[in-house]
Amino acid sequence: MEEFLYEKEDRLIRCGDLRLNLAVLGATGSVGSAVMNVARAFPEHLKIVALVGGRSAEPMGRLIEEFSPARVGMYYEDSAKKIEEAFGIKVYSGEEALIDIWRSYDDIDALVVCVPGLFAFKPVYEGLRSGKKVFFASKEALVVGGEFIMKEVKLKGQLVPLDSEHWSIFSFISEGQRLRRIFLTASGGSLRDLSHQSRKDASVSEVLRHPIWKMGKKITVDSATLMNKGFEVIEAYYLFGLPLDDIKVLVHREAWVHGMVEFADGSIKALLFYPDMRLVVQEALLGSSSFENPFIPRLDLRGRFSLTFEEPDMEEYPCLNYAYYAARMGGNIPVILNAADEVAVSLFLSGKLKFGDIPKLIRKVLFHFPMERLSSPEDIYFWDREARSFAGEALEG
Ligand SMILES: NC(=O)c1ccc[n+]([C@@H]2O[C@H](COP(=O)([O-])OP(=O)(O)OC[C@H]3O[C@@H](n4cnc5c(N)ncnc54)[C@H](OP(=O)(O)O)[C@@H]3O)[C@@H](O)[C@H]2O)c1
């Protein structure tokens, strides 16, 4: 990439000739907002061609006014209709919003996938198959269909993680060094300072009050159970191809260190930055850490500070163990884990399940099914339905 220097706000910024035309799936969410923020800051490099959301018509309306995308999608039909009426444009809905909105168009170079849950699998998988570059925050895509996705990556795909831990590790690997072990750091979630009993009875509002990150509800609950970290272990397992025993989780309350790798000689490299998804998104999309963005806070290294790391308590956080188990088993088991977690978290958020019962419901569903191989991506949807239906029965039981 040819590079040049230019003046902006009295600072010299190193800048490339990069131009990416993007379809952003999940544009109105927490990561989606970070993506739109970066696109706003670097319009000369990032062009928004398609925007997709789920339900929230108003924030999508604001993005349409600001970015004038060529195409818009809303997964849920009533929301798509609202946007159609307000803007007099065609709005894709259902599967069309996740796939057709970009697949048959070559004005899109890359997809940015930040929709939660099982919905993420198809756009990531199909995006790679059609030769688009895929940036993804949605770890669930790899949890449910890691083997299918990584097969496409080996064939021709370009897949770039947007999870801060995986992005950090990814940036070390591009230097071409061999890894011995990797460490995924976890802040410990919203309930990290509570006793066992108070944690079990925690209310929805307590669980959603994350001490560091402002994220969507699903991932915030998953952070409190450490299921999010478990999903990240599975994501790392597929992305980096290390044995599961060499993928370690460390609780790191400060959330300054996002990923660490240990090399063959015992040296460890860590990437530190202020916990802000805009930094990850910016570096990943622009492919460089040379761009300044005055809106992203910097770490304050003045005075005394300390960085702490500790091993997670696996008894207190059984969901992390379930994820290691699912990754070890492979086949349909990670699909079942994901479905059981989606059901349990949604029941908790609607007040129908106690926080302490989330791992119990997941365990019941997870260990009910024997391992079966997945022969095609369609099997993912079969096992997802089976697990959801059994979760309903288990709950009634
Ligand atoms: N938040 C973070 O800091 C973070 C960090 C790393 C990874 N991740 C991962 O990124 C993903 C998104 O997390 P988030 O925190 O950004 O979630 P979020 O705030 O809940 O946002 C989800 C986005 O996806 C849209 N959406 C939901 N269902 C959809 C569907 N069926 N089709 C199309 N769009 C749909 C939502 O639209 P509406 O709001 O209109 O429904 C919203 O724009 C998750 O997989 C999460 O694990 C998040």
The ligand as an ORCA input file, in Angstrom:
! r2SCAN-3c Opt
* xyz 0 1
  N     -20.244     -4.595     22.558
  C     -18.965     -4.900     22.568
  O     -18.121     -4.159     23.099
  C     -18.508     -6.183     21.895
  C     -17.145     -6.488     21.903
  C     -16.723     -7.633     21.249
  C     -17.637     -8.450     20.604
  N     -18.956     -8.142     20.628
  C     -19.903     -9.012     19.907
  O     -20.530     -8.228     18.889
  C     -21.864     -8.673     18.685
  C     -22.805     -7.486     18.892
  O     -22.703     -7.046     20.230
  P     -23.273     -5.636     20.678
  O     -22.849     -5.445     22.069
  O     -22.925     -4.608     19.663
  O     -24.839     -5.923     20.619
  P     -26.032     -4.880     20.576
  O     -25.615     -3.576     21.147
  O     -27.206     -5.571     21.144
  O     -26.279     -4.633     19.014
  C     -26.733     -5.620     18.144
  C     -26.957     -5.041     16.763
  O     -27.415     -6.073     15.900
  C     -28.704     -5.724     15.374
  N     -29.464     -6.947     15.206
  C     -29.998     -7.748     16.157
  N     -30.586     -8.813     15.585
  C     -30.412     -8.662     14.239
  C     -30.796     -9.418     13.106
  N     -31.475    -10.561     13.215
  N     -30.460     -8.960     11.900
  C     -29.776     -7.799     11.736
  N     -29.391     -7.032     12.767
  C     -29.696     -7.475     14.002
  C     -29.285     -4.759     16.408
  O     -30.284     -3.962     15.816
  P     -31.499     -3.351     16.676
  O     -30.906     -2.656     17.830
  O     -32.155     -2.482     15.705
  O     -32.346     -4.511     17.073
  C     -28.027     -3.957     16.741
  O     -27.739     -3.077     15.693
  C     -22.089     -9.812     19.687
  O     -21.836    -11.004     19.017
  C     -21.034     -9.578     20.745
  O     -20.643    -10.761     21.395
  C     -19.404     -7.028     21.249
*
